[in-house]
Amino acid sequence: MARVTIRYWAGAREAAGVDVETFEAATVEDAIALAEHGRGGDAEFARVLGLCSFLLDGRRVGPADRTRPLTDDVELEALPPFAGG
């Protein structure tokens, strides 16, 4: 398990209602699931996260990275689509 700090940007921050939160999780996928679960099934939050790209310690998270075991504390950034870029 690792300490995963999720930093939300732009619309993801608005949907989350916080800038940053931290979870103990084994994978990126687990951390995202914990964030969703903590909001009691908020459909808008889940929708926004579904649109997000993620960076793990500054590197893009690909599909295989979502289930790779985390062994060190990490920062996960949730980046919703941005207009113009």
C-alpha positions as CSV (number, residue, x, y, z in Angstrom):
1,M,0.0,0.0,0.0
2,A,1.1,3.5,-0.7
3,R,-0.1,7.0,0.3
4,V,-1.7,8.4,-2.8
5,T,-2.2,12.2,-2.8
6,I,-4.8,13.1,-5.5
7,R,-4.6,16.7,-6.7
8,Y,-7.6,17.8,-8.7
9,W,-7.4,20.5,-11.4
10,A,-10.0,22.8,-12.9
11,G,-13.4,21.0,-13.3
12,A,-12.2,18.0,-11.4
13,R,-11.5,20.2,-8.4
14,E,-15.0,21.7,-8.7
15,A,-16.6,18.3,-8.8
16,A,-14.5,17.0,-5.9
17,G,-15.1,20.0,-3.8
18,V,-11.4,19.9,-2.6
19,D,-8.1,20.7,-4.1
20,V,-6.2,17.7,-2.7
21,E,-7.0,14.5,-0.7
22,T,-5.0,11.5,0.3
23,F,-5.7,7.8,0.4
24,E,-3.9,4.6,1.3
25,A,-4.2,2.5,-1.8
26,A,-2.5,-0.4,-3.6
27,T,-3.0,0.9,-7.1
28,V,-4.1,4.1,-9.0
29,E,-7.4,2.4,-9.7
30,D,-7.9,1.7,-6.0
31,A,-7.2,5.3,-5.1
32,I,-9.7,6.5,-7.7
33,A,-12.3,4.1,-6.5
34,L,-11.8,5.3,-2.9
35,A,-12.3,8.9,-4.0
36,E,-15.5,8.0,-5.7
37,H,-16.7,5.9,-2.8
38,G,-16.0,8.7,-0.4
39,R,-18.6,10.8,-2.3
40,G,-21.4,8.3,-1.9
41,G,-21.8,7.5,-5.6
42,D,-21.9,11.2,-6.8
43,A,-22.6,10.6,-10.5
44,E,-21.2,14.0,-11.5
45,F,-17.9,13.4,-9.8
46,A,-17.7,9.9,-11.3
47,R,-18.5,11.4,-14.8
48,V,-15.8,14.0,-14.5
49,L,-13.2,11.5,-13.3
50,G,-14.1,9.3,-16.2
51,L,-13.1,12.2,-18.5
52,C,-9.8,13.0,-16.8
53,S,-6.3,12.2,-17.8
54,F,-4.0,11.3,-14.9
55,L,-0.4,12.0,-14.1
56,L,1.4,9.9,-11.6
57,D,4.4,11.9,-10.2
58,G,4.3,13.9,-13.4
59,R,4.1,11.0,-15.8
60,R,1.0,10.1,-17.9
61,V,-0.9,7.2,-16.5
62,G,-1.6,4.6,-19.2
63,P,-4.1,1.7,-18.9
64,A,-1.5,-0.8,-17.5
65,D,-0.3,1.8,-15.0
66,R,-3.8,2.0,-13.3
67,T,-3.4,-1.5,-11.9
68,R,0.3,-1.7,-11.3
69,P,1.1,-2.0,-7.6
70,L,2.2,1.1,-5.8
71,T,5.1,0.7,-3.4
72,D,6.0,4.3,-2.7
73,D,4.0,7.4,-1.8
74,V,2.9,9.2,-4.9
75,E,1.0,12.2,-6.2
76,L,-1.8,11.6,-8.7
77,E,-3.1,14.6,-10.7
78,A,-6.6,14.5,-12.1
79,L,-6.7,16.6,-15.3
80,P,-10.0,17.1,-17.0
81,P,-10.1,18.1,-20.6
82,F,-9.1,21.7,-21.1
83,A,-10.6,24.0,-23.8
84,G,-7.9,24.9,-26.3
85,G,-5.3,22.4,-25.3
